[in-house]
Amino acid sequence: MRQARDGTGAIAGSDYRYHSWQNFIRYETTLERQIYKALHELERIQHARKGDPVPAPLSIDLDISSDSDP
């Protein structure tokens, strides 16, 4: 990955902040997914422990494209 540099050869401030912000959002999204996955698994285990019927985890296949016509 190329990084923008100013006249002195240092990484340009705005580019650095932009990439840091992208990384932060990516890590936050990953952690959020892991938390929800763990929460759903905990709920499934608790229901199974109570003797309630526990359905299999759902899996949804989404196709998201920006060039689709409504």
N, CA, C and O atoms as a Maestro MAE file, in Angstrom:
{
 s_m_m2io_version
 :::
 2.0.0
}

f_m_ct {
 s_m_title
 :::
 protein
 m_atom[280] {
  # First column is atom index #
  i_m_mmod_type
  r_m_x_coord
  r_m_y_coord
  r_m_z_coord
  i_m_residue_number
  s_m_chain_name
  s_m_pdb_residue_name
  s_m_pdb_atom_name
  i_m_atomic_number
  :::
  1 25 0.848 -1.164 0.000 1 A "MET " " N  " 7
  2 3 0.000 0.000 0.000 1 A "MET " " CA " 6
  3 2 0.902 1.238 0.000 1 A "MET " " C  " 6
  4 15 1.826 1.344 0.806 1 A "MET " " O  " 8
  5 25 0.631 2.137 -0.880 2 A "ARG " " N  " 7
  6 3 1.401 3.375 -0.931 2 A "ARG " " CA " 6
  7 2 0.792 4.382 0.022 2 A "ARG " " C  " 6
  8 15 -0.428 4.491 0.144 2 A "ARG " " O  " 8
  9 25 1.646 5.100 0.681 3 A "GLN " " N  " 7
  10 3 1.195 6.130 1.601 3 A "GLN " " CA " 6
  11 2 1.644 7.479 1.077 3 A "GLN " " C  " 6
  12 15 2.761 7.631 0.584 3 A "GLN " " O  " 8
  13 25 0.761 8.451 1.191 4 A "ALA " " N  " 7
  14 3 1.093 9.797 0.726 4 A "ALA " " CA " 6
  15 2 2.165 10.391 1.628 4 A "ALA " " C  " 6
  16 15 2.157 10.193 2.843 4 A "ALA " " O  " 8
  17 25 3.069 11.109 1.022 5 A "ARG " " N  " 7
  18 3 4.144 11.741 1.787 5 A "ARG " " CA " 6
  19 2 4.176 13.225 1.440 5 A "ARG " " C  " 6
  20 15 3.886 13.629 0.314 5 A "ARG " " O  " 8
  21 25 4.533 14.016 2.432 6 A "ASP " " N  " 7
  22 3 4.659 15.454 2.159 6 A "ASP " " CA " 6
  23 2 6.057 15.729 1.593 6 A "ASP " " C  " 6
  24 15 6.796 14.786 1.310 6 A "ASP " " O  " 8
  25 25 6.423 16.975 1.428 7 A "GLY " " N  " 7
  26 3 7.697 17.346 0.821 7 A "GLY " " CA " 6
  27 2 8.915 16.858 1.581 7 A "GLY " " C  " 6
  28 15 9.980 16.712 0.981 7 A "GLY " " O  " 8
  29 25 8.802 16.597 2.881 8 A "THR " " N  " 7
  30 3 9.944 16.157 3.679 8 A "THR " " CA " 6
  31 2 10.098 14.635 3.665 8 A "THR " " C  " 6
  32 15 11.069 14.112 4.213 8 A "THR " " O  " 8
  33 25 9.168 13.927 3.055 9 A "GLY " " N  " 7
  34 3 9.239 12.472 3.035 9 A "GLY " " CA " 6
  35 2 8.443 11.820 4.150 9 A "GLY " " C  " 6
  36 15 8.345 10.594 4.212 9 A "GLY " " O  " 8
  37 25 7.872 12.633 5.033 10 A "ALA " " N  " 7
  38 3 7.057 12.084 6.120 10 A "ALA " " CA " 6
  39 2 5.660 11.760 5.596 10 A "ALA " " C  " 6
  40 15 5.204 12.335 4.608 10 A "ALA " " O  " 8
  41 25 5.006 10.852 6.259 11 A "ILE " " N  " 7
  42 3 3.642 10.491 5.865 11 A "ILE " " CA " 6
  43 2 2.735 11.690 6.108 11 A "ILE " " C  " 6
  44 15 2.770 12.308 7.172 11 A "ILE " " O  " 8
  45 25 1.927 12.006 5.109 12 A "ALA " " N  " 7
  46 3 1.026 13.161 5.223 12 A "ALA " " CA " 6
  47 2 0.002 12.901 6.319 12 A "ALA " " C  " 6
  48 15 -0.529 11.796 6.431 12 A "ALA " " O  " 8
  49 25 -0.273 13.918 7.125 13 A "GLY " " N  " 7
  50 3 -1.153 13.776 8.284 13 A "GLY " " CA " 6
  51 2 -2.552 13.326 7.951 13 A "GLY " " C  " 6
  52 15 -3.081 12.432 8.612 13 A "GLY " " O  " 8
  53 25 -3.172 13.923 6.938 14 A "SER " " N  " 7
  54 3 -4.555 13.570 6.633 14 A "SER " " CA " 6
  55 2 -4.651 12.134 6.144 14 A "SER " " C  " 6
  56 15 -5.602 11.431 6.485 14 A "SER " " O  " 8
  57 25 -3.684 11.685 5.350 15 A "ASP " " N  " 7
  58 3 -3.700 10.311 4.862 15 A "ASP " " CA " 6
  59 2 -3.550 9.336 6.027 15 A "ASP " " C  " 6
  60 15 -4.245 8.322 6.086 15 A "ASP " " O  " 8
  61 25 -2.655 9.641 6.941 16 A "TYR " " N  " 7
  62 3 -2.441 8.782 8.111 16 A "TYR " " CA " 6
  63 2 -3.706 8.680 8.941 16 A "TYR " " C  " 6
  64 15 -4.097 7.588 9.352 16 A "TYR " " O  " 8
  65 25 -4.349 9.816 9.189 17 A "ARG " " N  " 7
  66 3 -5.580 9.803 9.987 17 A "ARG " " CA " 6
  67 2 -6.681 9.034 9.281 17 A "ARG " " C  " 6
  68 15 -7.458 8.331 9.927 17 A "ARG " " O  " 8
  69 25 -6.759 9.160 7.958 18 A "TYR " " N  " 7
  70 3 -7.782 8.458 7.186 18 A "TYR " " CA " 6
  71 2 -7.597 6.951 7.331 18 A "TYR " " C  " 6
  72 15 -8.565 6.232 7.580 18 A "TYR " " O  " 8
  73 25 -6.378 6.471 7.180 19 A "HIS " " N  " 7
  74 3 -6.129 5.032 7.291 19 A "HIS " " CA " 6
  75 2 -6.342 4.548 8.725 19 A "HIS " " C  " 6
  76 15 -6.836 3.440 8.937 19 A "HIS " " O  " 8
  77 25 -5.982 5.353 9.690 20 A "SER " " N  " 7
  78 3 -6.218 4.975 11.080 20 A "SER " " CA " 6
  79 2 -7.711 4.855 11.349 20 A "SER " " C  " 6
  80 15 -8.155 3.935 12.036 20 A "SER " " O  " 8
  81 25 -8.478 5.789 10.804 21 A "TRP " " N  " 7
  82 3 -9.935 5.758 10.996 21 A "TRP " " CA " 6
  83 2 -10.525 4.525 10.320 21 A "TRP " " C  " 6
  84 15 -11.398 3.873 10.892 21 A "TRP " " O  " 8
  85 25 -10.067 4.194 9.118 22 A "GLN " " N  " 7
  86 3 -10.541 2.989 8.433 22 A "GLN " " CA " 6
  87 2 -10.240 1.750 9.258 22 A "GLN " " C  " 6
  88 15 -11.098 0.881 9.409 22 A "GLN " " O  " 8
  89 25 -9.026 1.662 9.795 23 A "ASN " " N  " 7
  90 3 -8.659 0.512 10.626 23 A "ASN " " CA " 6
  91 2 -9.532 0.437 11.864 23 A "ASN " " C  " 6
  92 15 -9.984 -0.644 12.242 23 A "ASN " " O  " 8
  93 25 -9.772 1.570 12.495 24 A "PHE " " N  " 7
  94 3 -10.617 1.597 13.686 24 A "PHE " " CA " 6
  95 2 -12.009 1.068 13.376 24 A "PHE " " C  " 6
  96 15 -12.539 0.248 14.126 24 A "PHE " " O  " 8
  97 25 -12.604 1.521 12.290 25 A "ILE " " N  " 7
  98 3 -13.949 1.076 11.919 25 A "ILE " " CA " 6
  99 2 -13.941 -0.420 11.607 25 A "ILE " " C  " 6
  100 15 -14.864 -1.136 11.995 25 A "ILE " " O  " 8
  101 25 -12.917 -0.895 10.916 26 A "ARG " " N  " 7
  102 3 -12.832 -2.313 10.578 26 A "ARG " " CA " 6
  103 2 -12.722 -3.170 11.841 26 A "ARG " " C  " 6
  104 15 -13.403 -4.188 11.967 26 A "ARG " " O  " 8
  105 25 -11.864 -2.754 12.771 27 A "TYR " " N  " 7
  106 3 -11.703 -3.511 14.011 27 A "TYR " " CA " 6
  107 2 -12.975 -3.469 14.853 27 A "TYR " " C  " 6
  108 15 -13.361 -4.472 15.453 27 A "TYR " " O  " 8
  109 25 -13.623 -2.306 14.894 28 A "GLU " " N  " 7
  110 3 -14.866 -2.180 15.655 28 A "GLU " " CA " 6
  111 2 -15.933 -3.110 15.084 28 A "GLU " " C  " 6
  112 15 -16.648 -3.768 15.839 28 A "GLU " " O  " 8
  113 25 -16.043 -3.168 13.772 29 A "THR " " N  " 7
  114 3 -17.026 -4.034 13.122 29 A "THR " " CA " 6
  115 2 -16.728 -5.501 13.416 29 A "THR " " C  " 6
  116 15 -17.642 -6.279 13.692 29 A "THR " " O  " 8
  117 25 -15.471 -5.875 13.357 30 A "THR " " N  " 7
  118 3 -15.079 -7.252 13.657 30 A "THR " " CA " 6
  119 2 -15.428 -7.624 15.090 30 A "THR " " C  " 6
  120 15 -15.975 -8.698 15.343 30 A "THR " " O  " 8
  121 25 -15.110 -6.736 16.027 31 A "LEU " " N  " 7
  122 3 -15.429 -7.005 17.434 31 A "LEU " " CA " 6
  123 2 -16.930 -7.091 17.659 31 A "LEU " " C  " 6
  124 15 -17.400 -7.936 18.421 31 A "LEU " " O  " 8
  125 25 -17.679 -6.224 17.002 32 A "GLU " " N  " 7
  126 3 -19.137 -6.242 17.155 32 A "GLU " " CA " 6
  127 2 -19.712 -7.564 16.659 32 A "GLU " " C  " 6
  128 15 -20.577 -8.149 17.312 32 A "GLU " " O  " 8
  129 25 -19.240 -8.037 15.514 33 A "ARG " " N  " 7
  130 3 -19.709 -9.327 14.990 33 A "ARG " " CA " 6
  131 2 -19.379 -10.462 15.962 33 A "ARG " " C  " 6
  132 15 -20.212 -11.337 16.200 33 A "ARG " " O  " 8
  133 25 -18.171 -10.449 16.521 34 A "GLN " " N  " 7
  134 3 -17.769 -11.495 17.453 34 A "GLN " " CA " 6
  135 2 -18.621 -11.463 18.718 34 A "GLN " " C  " 6
  136 15 -18.981 -12.514 19.249 34 A "GLN " " O  " 8
  137 25 -18.944 -10.277 19.200 35 A "ILE " " N  " 7
  138 3 -19.772 -10.157 20.409 35 A "ILE " " CA " 6
  139 2 -21.159 -10.726 20.145 35 A "ILE " " C  " 6
  140 15 -21.669 -11.505 20.949 35 A "ILE " " O  " 8
  141 25 -21.779 -10.345 19.023 36 A "TYR " " N  " 7
  142 3 -23.120 -10.857 18.717 36 A "TYR " " CA " 6
  143 2 -23.109 -12.358 18.478 36 A "TYR " " C  " 6
  144 15 -24.047 -13.053 18.868 36 A "TYR " " O  " 8
  145 25 -22.074 -12.858 17.851 37 A "LYS " " N  " 7
  146 3 -21.965 -14.299 17.628 37 A "LYS " " CA " 6
  147 2 -21.873 -15.035 18.962 37 A "LYS " " C  " 6
  148 15 -22.535 -16.054 19.160 37 A "LYS " " O  " 8
  149 25 -21.054 -14.521 19.872 38 A "ALA " " N  " 7
  150 3 -20.916 -15.141 21.193 38 A "ALA " " CA " 6
  151 2 -22.220 -15.040 21.991 38 A "ALA " " C  " 6
  152 15 -22.595 -15.983 22.687 38 A "ALA " " O  " 8
  153 25 -22.907 -13.901 21.892 39 A "LEU " " N  " 7
  154 3 -24.175 -13.724 22.595 39 A "LEU " " CA " 6
  155 2 -25.217 -14.711 22.095 39 A "LEU " " C  " 6
  156 15 -25.926 -15.319 22.898 39 A "LEU " " O  " 8
  157 25 -25.320 -14.879 20.793 40 A "HIS " " N  " 7
  158 3 -26.295 -15.829 20.249 40 A "HIS " " CA " 6
  159 2 -25.959 -17.259 20.644 40 A "HIS " " C  " 6
  160 15 -26.854 -18.053 20.934 40 A "HIS " " O  " 8
  161 25 -24.691 -17.585 20.656 41 A "GLU " " N  " 7
  162 3 -24.296 -18.938 21.080 41 A "GLU " " CA " 6
  163 2 -24.617 -19.147 22.555 41 A "GLU " " C  " 6
  164 15 -25.075 -20.224 22.937 41 A "GLU " " O  " 8
  165 25 -24.386 -18.140 23.386 42 A "LEU " " N  " 7
  166 3 -24.736 -18.224 24.798 42 A "LEU " " CA " 6
  167 2 -26.231 -18.448 24.972 42 A "LEU " " C  " 6
  168 15 -26.644 -19.284 25.777 42 A "LEU " " O  " 8
  169 25 -27.045 -17.708 24.224 43 A "GLU " " N  " 7
  170 3 -28.495 -17.878 24.309 43 A "GLU " " CA " 6
  171 2 -28.905 -19.290 23.896 43 A "GLU " " C  " 6
  172 15 -29.780 -19.890 24.521 43 A "GLU " " O  " 8
  173 25 -28.280 -19.821 22.851 44 A "ARG " " N  " 7
  174 3 -28.593 -21.192 22.416 44 A "ARG " " CA " 6
  175 2 -28.238 -22.201 23.508 44 A "ARG " " C  " 6
  176 15 -29.006 -23.125 23.773 44 A "ARG " " O  " 8
  177 25 -27.087 -22.027 24.136 45 A "ILE " " N  " 7
  178 3 -26.661 -22.947 25.200 45 A "ILE " " CA " 6
  179 2 -27.599 -22.855 26.395 45 A "ILE " " C  " 6
  180 15 -27.940 -23.876 26.992 45 A "ILE " " O  " 8
  181 25 -28.017 -21.651 26.750 46 A "GLN " " N  " 7
  182 3 -28.935 -21.482 27.880 46 A "GLN " " CA " 6
  183 2 -30.281 -22.138 27.604 46 A "GLN " " C  " 6
  184 15 -30.854 -22.767 28.494 46 A "GLN " " O  " 8
  185 25 -30.796 -22.002 26.379 47 A "HIS " " N  " 7
  186 3 -32.060 -22.644 26.035 47 A "HIS " " CA " 6
  187 2 -31.913 -24.171 26.061 47 A "HIS " " C  " 6
  188 15 -32.802 -24.876 26.537 47 A "HIS " " O  " 8
  189 25 -30.794 -24.669 25.549 48 A "ALA " " N  " 7
  190 3 -30.564 -26.116 25.555 48 A "ALA " " CA " 6
  191 2 -30.464 -26.632 26.983 48 A "ALA " " C  " 6
  192 15 -30.960 -27.718 27.280 48 A "ALA " " O  " 8
  193 25 -29.838 -25.881 27.860 49 A "ARG " " N  " 7
  194 3 -29.693 -26.278 29.258 49 A "ARG " " CA " 6
  195 2 -31.052 -26.354 29.955 49 A "ARG " " C  " 6
  196 15 -31.270 -27.215 30.808 49 A "ARG " " O  " 8
  197 25 -31.966 -25.446 29.585 50 A "LYS " " N  " 7
  198 3 -33.318 -25.447 30.158 50 A "LYS " " CA " 6
  199 2 -34.182 -26.569 29.591 50 A "LYS " " C  " 6
  200 15 -35.229 -26.888 30.154 50 A "LYS " " O  " 8
  201 25 -33.756 -27.165 28.490 51 A "GLY " " N  " 7
  202 3 -34.533 -28.213 27.855 51 A "GLY " " CA " 6
  203 2 -35.426 -27.688 26.746 51 A "GLY " " C  " 6
  204 15 -36.225 -28.438 26.187 51 A "GLY " " O  " 8
  205 25 -35.303 -26.422 26.425 52 A "ASP " " N  " 7
  206 3 -36.081 -25.843 25.336 52 A "ASP " " CA " 6
  207 2 -35.527 -26.335 23.998 52 A "ASP " " C  " 6
  208 15 -34.339 -26.634 23.876 52 A "ASP " " O  " 8
  209 25 -36.408 -26.414 22.999 53 A "PRO " " N  " 7
  210 3 -35.888 -26.780 21.671 53 A "PRO " " CA " 6
  211 2 -34.984 -25.665 21.144 53 A "PRO " " C  " 6
  212 15 -35.304 -24.480 21.240 53 A "PRO " " O  " 8
  213 25 -33.871 -26.074 20.597 54 A "VAL " " N  " 7
  214 3 -32.887 -25.108 20.109 54 A "VAL " " CA " 6
  215 2 -32.742 -25.292 18.596 54 A "VAL " " C  " 6
  216 15 -32.237 -26.314 18.131 54 A "VAL " " O  " 8
  217 25 -33.194 -24.286 17.835 55 A "PRO " " N  " 7
  218 3 -33.015 -24.398 16.381 55 A "PRO " " CA " 6
  219 2 -31.551 -24.214 16.001 55 A "PRO " " C  " 6
  220 15 -30.763 -23.628 16.743 55 A "PRO " " O  " 8
  221 25 -31.216 -24.724 14.844 56 A "ALA " " N  " 7
  222 3 -29.852 -24.559 14.343 56 A "ALA " " CA " 6
  223 2 -29.604 -23.082 14.050 56 A "ALA " " C  " 6
  224 15 -30.546 -22.348 13.752 56 A "ALA " " O  " 8
  225 25 -28.366 -22.642 14.129 57 A "PRO " " N  " 7
  226 3 -28.069 -21.243 13.813 57 A "PRO " " CA " 6
  227 2 -28.459 -20.927 12.370 57 A "PRO " " C  " 6
  228 15 -28.310 -21.760 11.476 57 A "PRO " " O  " 8
  229 25 -28.953 -19.728 12.163 58 A "LEU " " N  " 7
  230 3 -29.362 -19.317 10.831 58 A "LEU " " CA " 6
  231 2 -28.173 -18.774 10.060 58 A "LEU " " C  " 6
  232 15 -27.285 -18.125 10.613 58 A "LEU " " O  " 8
  233 25 -28.184 -19.052 8.794 59 A "SER " " N  " 7
  234 3 -27.164 -18.506 7.909 59 A "SER " " CA " 6
  235 2 -27.885 -17.837 6.752 59 A "SER " " C  " 6
  236 15 -28.749 -18.442 6.118 59 A "SER " " O  " 8
  237 25 -27.534 -16.605 6.481 60 A "ILE " " N  " 7
  238 3 -28.190 -15.849 5.432 60 A "ILE " " CA " 6
  239 2 -27.160 -15.476 4.382 60 A "ILE " " C  " 6
  240 15 -26.093 -14.953 4.703 60 A "ILE " " O  " 8
  241 25 -27.485 -15.747 3.131 61 A "ASP " " N  " 7
  242 3 -26.603 -15.404 2.028 61 A "ASP " " CA " 6
  243 2 -27.128 -14.132 1.378 61 A "ASP " " C  " 6
  244 15 -28.213 -14.125 0.798 61 A "ASP " " O  " 8
  245 25 -26.360 -13.067 1.478 62 A "LEU " " N  " 7
  246 3 -26.762 -11.792 0.914 62 A "LEU " " CA " 6
  247 2 -25.906 -11.460 -0.287 62 A "LEU " " C  " 6
  248 15 -24.700 -11.707 -0.302 62 A "LEU " " O  " 8
  249 25 -26.551 -10.896 -1.297 63 A "ASP " " N  " 7
  250 3 -25.829 -10.419 -2.473 63 A "ASP " " CA " 6
  251 2 -26.074 -8.921 -2.555 63 A "ASP " " C  " 6
  252 15 -27.163 -8.480 -2.921 63 A "ASP " " O  " 8
  253 25 -25.062 -8.147 -2.215 64 A "ILE " " N  " 7
  254 3 -25.187 -6.703 -2.228 64 A "ILE " " CA " 6
  255 2 -24.285 -6.161 -3.312 64 A "ILE " " C  " 6
  256 15 -23.065 -6.317 -3.264 64 A "ILE " " O  " 8
  257 25 -24.898 -5.525 -4.284 65 A "SER " " N  " 7
  258 3 -24.097 -4.923 -5.343 65 A "SER " " CA " 6
  259 2 -24.622 -3.523 -5.610 65 A "SER " " C  " 6
  260 15 -25.820 -3.266 -5.498 65 A "SER " " O  " 8
  261 25 -23.734 -2.636 -5.957 66 A "SER " " N  " 7
  262 3 -24.116 -1.244 -6.168 66 A "SER " " CA " 6
  263 2 -24.687 -0.992 -7.551 66 A "SER " " C  " 6
  264 15 -25.246 0.077 -7.796 66 A "SER " " O  " 8
  265 25 -24.562 -1.946 -8.461 67 A "ASP " " N  " 7
  266 3 -25.039 -1.717 -9.820 67 A "ASP " " CA " 6
  267 2 -26.392 -2.371 -10.086 67 A "ASP " " C  " 6
  268 15 -26.768 -2.509 -11.250 67 A "ASP " " O  " 8
  269 25 -27.133 -2.776 -9.071 68 A "SER " " N  " 7
  270 3 -28.441 -3.413 -9.283 68 A "SER " " CA " 6
  271 2 -29.492 -2.350 -9.593 68 A "SER " " C  " 6
  272 15 -29.489 -1.266 -9.010 68 A "SER " " O  " 8
  273 25 -30.376 -2.676 -10.504 69 A "ASP " " N  " 7
  274 3 -31.468 -1.766 -10.871 69 A "ASP " " CA " 6
  275 2 -32.734 -2.192 -10.145 69 A "ASP " " C  " 6
  276 15 -33.089 -3.370 -10.166 69 A "ASP " " O  " 8
  277 25 -33.426 -1.245 -9.498 70 A "PRO " " N  " 7
  278 3 -34.669 -1.600 -8.797 70 A "PRO " " CA " 6
  279 2 -35.798 -1.897 -9.725 70 A "PRO " " C  " 6
  280 15 -36.901 -2.209 -9.276 70 A "PRO " " O  " 8
  :::
 }
 m_bond[279] {
  # First column is bond index #
  i_m_from
  i_m_to
  i_m_order
  :::
  1 1 2 1
  2 2 3 1
  3 3 4 2
  4 3 5 1
  5 5 6 1
  6 6 7 1
  7 7 8 2
  8 7 9 1
  9 9 10 1
  10 10 11 1
  11 11 12 2
  12 11 13 1
  13 13 14 1
  14 14 15 1
  15 15 16 2
  16 15 17 1
  17 17 18 1
  18 18 19 1
  19 19 20 2
  20 19 21 1
  21 21 22 1
  22 22 23 1
  23 23 24 2
  24 23 25 1
  25 25 26 1
  26 26 27 1
  27 27 28 2
  28 27 29 1
  29 29 30 1
  30 30 31 1
  31 31 32 2
  32 31 33 1
  33 33 34 1
  34 34 35 1
  35 35 36 2
  36 35 37 1
  37 37 38 1
  38 38 39 1
  39 39 40 2
  40 39 41 1
  41 41 42 1
  42 42 43 1
  43 43 44 2
  44 43 45 1
  45 45 46 1
  46 46 47 1
  47 47 48 2
  48 47 49 1
  49 49 50 1
  50 50 51 1
  51 51 52 2
  52 51 53 1
  53 53 54 1
  54 54 55 1
  55 55 56 2
  56 55 57 1
  57 57 58 1
  58 58 59 1
  59 59 60 2
  60 59 61 1
  61 61 62 1
  62 62 63 1
  63 63 64 2
  64 63 65 1
  65 65 66 1
  66 66 67 1
  67 67 68 2
  68 67 69 1
  69 69 70 1
  70 70 71 1
  71 71 72 2
  72 71 73 1
  73 73 74 1
  74 74 75 1
  75 75 76 2
  76 75 77 1
  77 77 78 1
  78 78 79 1
  79 79 80 2
  80 79 81 1
  81 81 82 1
  82 82 83 1
  83 83 84 2
  84 83 85 1
  85 85 86 1
  86 86 87 1
  87 87 88 2
  88 87 89 1
  89 89 90 1
  90 90 91 1
  91 91 92 2
  92 91 93 1
  93 93 94 1
  94 94 95 1
  95 95 96 2
  96 95 97 1
  97 97 98 1
  98 98 99 1
  99 99 100 2
  100 99 101 1
  101 101 102 1
  102 102 103 1
  103 103 104 2
  104 103 105 1
  105 105 106 1
  106 106 107 1
  107 107 108 2
  108 107 109 1
  109 109 110 1
  110 110 111 1
  111 111 112 2
  112 111 113 1
  113 113 114 1
  114 114 115 1
  115 115 116 2
  116 115 117 1
  117 117 118 1
  118 118 119 1
  119 119 120 2
  120 119 121 1
  121 121 122 1
  122 122 123 1
  123 123 124 2
  124 123 125 1
  125 125 126 1
  126 126 127 1
  127 127 128 2
  128 127 129 1
  129 129 130 1
  130 130 131 1
  131 131 132 2
  132 131 133 1
  133 133 134 1
  134 134 135 1
  135 135 136 2
  136 135 137 1
  137 137 138 1
  138 138 139 1
  139 139 140 2
  140 139 141 1
  141 141 142 1
  142 142 143 1
  143 143 144 2
  144 143 145 1
  145 145 146 1
  146 146 147 1
  147 147 148 2
  148 147 149 1
  149 149 150 1
  150 150 151 1
  151 151 152 2
  152 151 153 1
  153 153 154 1
  154 154 155 1
  155 155 156 2
  156 155 157 1
  157 157 158 1
  158 158 159 1
  159 159 160 2
  160 159 161 1
  161 161 162 1
  162 162 163 1
  163 163 164 2
  164 163 165 1
  165 165 166 1
  166 166 167 1
  167 167 168 2
  168 167 169 1
  169 169 170 1
  170 170 171 1
  171 171 172 2
  172 171 173 1
  173 173 174 1
  174 174 175 1
  175 175 176 2
  176 175 177 1
  177 177 178 1
  178 178 179 1
  179 179 180 2
  180 179 181 1
  181 181 182 1
  182 182 183 1
  183 183 184 2
  184 183 185 1
  185 185 186 1
  186 186 187 1
  187 187 188 2
  188 187 189 1
  189 189 190 1
  190 190 191 1
  191 191 192 2
  192 191 193 1
  193 193 194 1
  194 194 195 1
  195 195 196 2
  196 195 197 1
  197 197 198 1
  198 198 199 1
  199 199 200 2
  200 199 201 1
  201 201 202 1
  202 202 203 1
  203 203 204 2
  204 203 205 1
  205 205 206 1
  206 206 207 1
  207 207 208 2
  208 207 209 1
  209 209 210 1
  210 210 211 1
  211 211 212 2
  212 211 213 1
  213 213 214 1
  214 214 215 1
  215 215 216 2
  216 215 217 1
  217 217 218 1
  218 218 219 1
  219 219 220 2
  220 219 221 1
  221 221 222 1
  222 222 223 1
  223 223 224 2
  224 223 225 1
  225 225 226 1
  226 226 227 1
  227 227 228 2
  228 227 229 1
  229 229 230 1
  230 230 231 1
  231 231 232 2
  232 231 233 1
  233 233 234 1
  234 234 235 1
  235 235 236 2
  236 235 237 1
  237 237 238 1
  238 238 239 1
  239 239 240 2
  240 239 241 1
  241 241 242 1
  242 242 243 1
  243 243 244 2
  244 243 245 1
  245 245 246 1
  246 246 247 1
  247 247 248 2
  248 247 249 1
  249 249 250 1
  250 250 251 1
  251 251 252 2
  252 251 253 1
  253 253 254 1
  254 254 255 1
  255 255 256 2
  256 255 257 1
  257 257 258 1
  258 258 259 1
  259 259 260 2
  260 259 261 1
  261 261 262 1
  262 262 263 1
  263 263 264 2
  264 263 265 1
  265 265 266 1
  266 266 267 1
  267 267 268 2
  268 267 269 1
  269 269 270 1
  270 270 271 1
  271 271 272 2
  272 271 273 1
  273 273 274 1
  274 274 275 1
  275 275 276 2
  276 275 277 1
  277 277 278 1
  278 278 279 1
  279 279 280 2
  :::
 }
}
